[in-house]
């Protein structure tokens, strides 16, 4: 996803001279060619995240489309005040590109995990939040960001995620149906999609065909469209590599309270607590009950199968 996103932005640089990329000592290899061709439109401002954010805001005010690139804790956490005051409050079209969503960087520890970023982003007005599930959504997210008139935060895993969508173009701002199904729906975003697809394959062996819905744009979420998609469902299960108390699941809980649809909700995510476990990504997903096996077991249990 990361390389597809970056390559889409770099490709646009062939026809646009307003794109400026700022890194914080991250992803330096992926920008090597860009630095050679457009040395006047790339800066590595190093370990100075708060200054970098304010600098990006100022550069945006002069007319540049600025991309801030770093791992997520340095994009949103360390410079929260500058993102809030300098970018979001002024509704500047800066694109915050966060790498390492969820527990991508397992087992490097809690400082590298990004399991609360959506919760933080929900407190930032004017900020669009996109969490692609595959390279196709990453490309569409990049294309959206190139024309966005507001701040955009795009959370990406890292690299190597497979294509999941069969169609290449659709509206990235809307929930998207990947598989038709009945009775029960699975909603998700981000790289956990690989576990969803594995679970789906297993479930079909039991003649269980859940509706699969990707929710790439989490903020602002088109609630009316989502409610219409889910109108025939009895159960909705949300799965995400994020704290269960502040991500997509919590948003669905609010929808349940506000709109009172007829489906029941099950939230699958990472429990709200600092992570002390040391495992690889697969092991962490199994530990927190968001692996494909756990998804299959949850769906079967809900349906009494």
C-alpha positions as CSV (number, residue, x, y, z in Angstrom):
1,X,0.0,0.0,0.0
2,X,2.8,2.4,0.9
3,X,4.6,2.2,-2.3
4,X,1.4,2.4,-4.4
5,X,0.4,5.5,-2.5
6,X,3.8,7.2,-2.8
7,X,4.1,6.3,-6.5
8,X,0.7,7.7,-7.3
9,X,1.7,11.0,-5.7
10,X,5.1,11.0,-7.4
11,X,3.5,10.3,-10.8
12,X,1.3,13.4,-10.3
13,X,4.5,15.4,-9.9
14,X,5.2,15.0,-13.6
15,X,2.3,17.3,-14.4
16,X,2.2,19.4,-11.2
17,X,4.8,21.7,-9.8
18,X,3.0,22.5,-6.6
19,X,3.6,19.2,-4.7
20,X,6.0,19.4,-1.8
21,X,7.1,16.4,0.2
22,X,8.4,16.6,3.8
23,X,9.8,13.6,5.6
24,X,10.8,13.2,9.2
25,X,13.7,10.8,8.7
26,X,11.3,8.2,7.4
27,X,10.8,6.4,4.0
28,X,13.9,8.0,2.6
29,X,14.5,5.3,0.0
30,X,11.1,5.6,-1.6
31,X,11.8,9.3,-2.3
32,X,15.3,8.9,-3.8
33,X,14.2,9.5,-7.4
34,X,11.9,12.4,-6.5
35,X,14.8,14.1,-4.6
36,X,17.0,13.8,-7.6
37,X,14.4,15.2,-10.0
38,X,12.8,17.8,-7.7
39,X,15.4,18.7,-5.2
40,X,13.7,22.0,-4.6
41,X,10.4,20.3,-3.5
42,X,11.7,17.8,-0.9
43,X,12.9,18.3,2.6
44,X,13.9,16.0,5.4
45,X,13.4,18.0,8.5
46,X,14.5,15.2,10.8
47,X,13.4,14.7,14.4
48,X,11.5,18.0,14.7
49,X,7.9,16.9,14.3
50,X,6.2,19.9,15.8
51,X,8.2,22.4,13.8
52,X,7.7,20.2,10.7
53,X,3.9,20.5,11.1
54,X,3.9,24.2,11.5
55,X,6.4,24.6,8.6
56,X,4.0,22.5,6.4
57,X,1.1,24.7,7.4
58,X,3.0,27.8,6.3
59,X,4.1,26.2,3.1
60,X,0.5,25.2,2.3
61,X,-0.5,28.8,2.8
62,X,1.8,29.8,0.0
63,X,0.0,27.5,-2.4
64,X,1.9,24.2,-2.2
65,X,0.2,20.8,-1.8
66,X,2.2,19.6,1.1
67,X,2.6,15.9,2.0
68,X,4.0,15.2,5.5
69,X,5.4,11.7,5.6
70,X,6.3,9.8,8.8
71,X,5.3,6.9,11.0
72,X,2.0,7.6,12.7
73,X,3.1,8.4,16.3
74,X,5.2,11.3,14.9
75,X,2.4,12.5,12.5
76,X,-0.4,12.8,15.0
77,X,0.7,12.1,18.6
78,X,3.9,14.2,19.0
79,X,2.6,17.2,17.1
80,X,-1.1,17.1,18.0
81,X,-1.3,20.8,19.0
82,X,0.3,21.9,15.7
83,X,-2.0,19.7,13.6
84,X,-5.0,21.0,15.5
85,X,-4.1,24.7,15.5
86,X,-1.9,25.2,12.4
87,X,-3.5,22.8,10.0
88,X,-7.1,21.7,11.0
89,X,-8.3,25.0,12.5
90,X,-7.3,26.8,9.4
91,X,-8.5,24.0,7.1
92,X,-5.3,23.9,5.1
93,X,-5.1,21.1,2.5
94,X,-2.0,19.4,4.0
95,X,-1.9,15.6,3.6
96,X,-0.7,13.7,6.7
97,X,0.7,10.4,5.5
98,X,1.0,8.0,8.5
99,X,2.9,4.7,8.1
100,X,2.6,1.7,10.4
101,X,-1.1,1.5,11.2
102,X,-2.2,-0.7,14.0
103,X,0.4,-3.2,15.1
104,X,2.3,-3.2,11.7
105,X,5.6,-2.7,13.5
106,X,5.2,-5.7,15.8
107,X,7.2,-6.7,17.8
108,X,9.0,-3.3,18.2
109,X,6.8,-2.3,21.1
110,X,4.2,0.1,22.2
111,X,6.1,3.3,21.1
112,X,5.8,2.1,17.5
113,X,2.1,1.0,17.5
114,X,-0.7,3.1,16.2
115,X,-3.8,1.7,17.9
116,X,-5.4,5.0,19.1
117,X,-4.8,7.3,16.1
118,X,-8.4,7.1,14.8
119,X,-9.7,8.1,18.3
120,X,-7.3,11.0,18.3
121,X,-8.2,12.0,14.7
122,X,-11.9,12.1,15.7
123,X,-11.2,15.0,18.0
124,X,-9.7,17.1,15.1
125,X,-12.4,19.0,13.2
126,X,-12.0,19.4,9.4
127,X,-9.8,16.3,9.2
128,X,-10.7,13.6,6.7
129,X,-9.4,10.2,7.7
130,X,-8.8,7.4,5.2
131,X,-7.6,3.9,6.1
132,X,-7.2,1.8,2.9
133,X,-7.5,-1.9,2.9
134,X,-5.3,-2.7,-0.2
135,X,-3.1,-1.0,-2.8
136,X,-6.2,-0.2,-4.9
137,X,-7.8,1.8,-2.1
138,X,-4.3,3.4,-1.4
139,X,-4.1,4.6,-5.0
140,X,-7.6,6.1,-4.8
141,X,-6.8,7.7,-1.5
142,X,-3.7,9.3,-3.0
143,X,-5.8,10.6,-6.0
144,X,-8.4,12.0,-3.5
145,X,-5.7,13.7,-1.5
146,X,-4.2,15.4,-4.6
147,X,-7.4,17.3,-5.1
148,X,-8.5,17.7,-1.5
149,X,-9.3,21.2,-0.3
150,X,-9.2,20.1,3.4
151,X,-6.6,18.4,5.7
152,X,-6.4,14.7,5.0
153,X,-4.9,12.0,7.2
154,X,-4.1,8.7,5.5
155,X,-3.1,5.7,7.6
156,X,-1.1,3.0,5.8
157,X,0.3,-0.3,7.0
158,X,3.7,-0.5,5.2
159,X,4.1,-2.6,2.1
160,X,3.4,-6.0,0.6
161,X,-0.4,-6.0,1.1
162,X,-2.2,-7.8,-1.8
163,X,-5.0,-6.3,-4.0
164,X,-8.4,-7.2,-2.6
165,X,-10.8,-5.2,-4.8
166,X,-11.5,-6.6,-8.2
167,X,-12.6,-3.2,-9.6
168,X,-10.1,-0.4,-9.9
169,X,-12.2,2.7,-9.5
170,X,-14.9,3.6,-7.1
171,X,-15.7,6.4,-4.6
172,X,-13.1,6.1,-1.8
173,X,-15.2,8.3,0.4
174,X,-18.0,5.8,0.6
175,X,-18.4,2.3,2.2
176,X,-17.8,-0.3,-0.4
177,X,-19.3,-3.8,-0.7
178,X,-16.7,-6.5,-1.4
179,X,-18.9,-9.6,-1.1
180,X,-22.7,-9.8,-1.1
181,X,-24.1,-11.7,1.8
182,X,-27.1,-12.1,4.1
183,X,-28.0,-11.9,7.8
184,X,-24.5,-10.8,9.0
185,X,-22.1,-8.2,7.8
186,X,-18.4,-7.7,8.6
187,X,-17.2,-4.1,8.4
188,X,-13.5,-3.3,8.5
189,X,-10.7,-0.9,7.4
190,X,-6.9,-1.1,7.1
191,X,-4.6,-4.1,6.7
192,X,-6.7,-6.4,8.9
193,X,-8.6,-7.0,5.6
194,X,-6.3,-10.0,4.9
195,X,-7.7,-11.7,8.0
196,X,-11.2,-10.9,6.9
197,X,-10.7,-12.5,3.5
198,X,-9.2,-15.6,5.0
199,X,-12.1,-15.9,7.4
200,X,-14.6,-15.4,4.6
201,X,-13.1,-18.3,2.7
202,X,-13.4,-20.6,5.7
203,X,-17.0,-19.4,6.5
204,X,-18.2,-20.3,3.0
205,X,-17.3,-23.9,3.7
206,X,-20.0,-23.8,6.4
207,X,-22.5,-22.2,4.0
208,X,-22.1,-18.8,5.8
209,X,-21.8,-15.9,3.4
210,X,-21.4,-12.6,5.3
211,X,-21.7,-9.3,3.7
212,X,-18.2,-7.8,3.5
213,X,-18.0,-4.0,3.6
214,X,-14.8,-2.0,3.4
215,X,-15.0,1.4,5.2
216,X,-12.0,3.3,3.9
217,X,-13.1,6.8,4.8
218,X,-13.8,6.7,8.5
219,X,-14.2,10.5,8.9
220,X,-16.5,11.9,7.7
221,X,-18.5,8.7,7.5
222,X,-21.5,8.6,5.3
223,X,-23.8,7.1,7.9
224,X,-27.0,7.1,5.8
225,X,-25.3,5.1,3.0
226,X,-23.9,2.7,5.6
227,X,-27.3,2.2,7.3
228,X,-28.9,1.6,3.8
229,X,-26.2,-1.1,3.1
230,X,-26.9,-2.8,6.4
231,X,-30.7,-2.5,6.4
232,X,-31.3,-6.2,5.8
233,X,-28.7,-7.4,8.3
234,X,-29.5,-9.0,11.7
235,X,-25.9,-8.7,12.9
236,X,-23.0,-6.4,12.3
237,X,-19.4,-7.3,13.3
238,X,-16.6,-4.6,13.1
239,X,-13.0,-5.8,12.9
240,X,-10.1,-3.4,13.2
241,X,-6.4,-3.2,14.2
242,X,-7.2,-0.3,16.6
243,X,-8.4,0.2,20.1
244,X,-12.0,-1.2,20.3
245,X,-13.2,1.8,22.4
246,X,-12.3,4.5,19.9
247,X,-12.3,3.3,16.3
248,X,-14.8,2.2,13.7
249,X,-16.5,0.0,16.3
250,X,-17.2,2.9,18.6
251,X,-18.5,4.9,15.7
252,X,-20.9,2.1,14.9
253,X,-22.0,2.0,18.5
254,X,-22.9,5.7,18.3
255,X,-24.9,4.9,15.0
256,X,-26.7,2.2,16.8
257,X,-27.7,4.6,19.6
258,X,-28.6,7.5,17.3
259,X,-30.4,5.7,14.4
260,X,-31.6,2.6,16.2
261,X,-31.3,0.1,13.3
262,X,-32.4,-3.5,13.8
263,X,-29.0,-5.1,13.8
264,X,-27.0,-6.2,16.8
265,X,-23.3,-5.1,17.0
266,X,-20.2,-7.0,17.9
267,X,-16.9,-5.0,18.1
268,X,-13.6,-6.8,17.5
269,X,-10.5,-4.8,18.1
270,X,-7.6,-4.3,20.5
271,X,-8.5,-4.0,24.2
272,X,-8.0,-0.5,25.7
273,X,-4.6,-0.9,27.5
274,X,-0.9,-0.5,26.8
275,X,0.5,-3.4,24.9
276,X,3.3,-5.3,26.7
277,X,3.2,-8.5,24.7
278,X,6.1,-9.2,22.3
279,X,5.0,-11.2,19.2
280,X,5.1,-10.8,15.4
281,X,2.1,-9.3,13.6
282,X,0.4,-12.6,13.2
283,X,0.9,-13.6,16.8
284,X,-0.4,-10.2,18.0
285,X,-3.6,-10.6,16.0
286,X,-4.1,-14.0,17.4
287,X,-3.4,-12.8,20.9
288,X,-5.9,-10.0,20.6
289,X,-8.6,-12.1,19.0
290,X,-8.7,-10.4,15.6
291,X,-7.1,-13.2,13.5
292,X,-9.0,-15.0,10.8
293,X,-9.6,-18.0,13.2
294,X,-11.1,-15.7,15.8
295,X,-13.3,-14.0,13.3
296,X,-14.6,-17.4,12.0
297,X,-15.3,-18.5,15.6
298,X,-17.1,-15.2,16.4
299,X,-19.3,-15.4,13.4
300,X,-20.2,-19.0,13.9
301,X,-21.0,-18.3,17.6
302,X,-23.3,-15.4,16.7
303,X,-25.2,-17.4,14.2
304,X,-25.4,-20.4,16.5
305,X,-23.6,-22.6,13.9
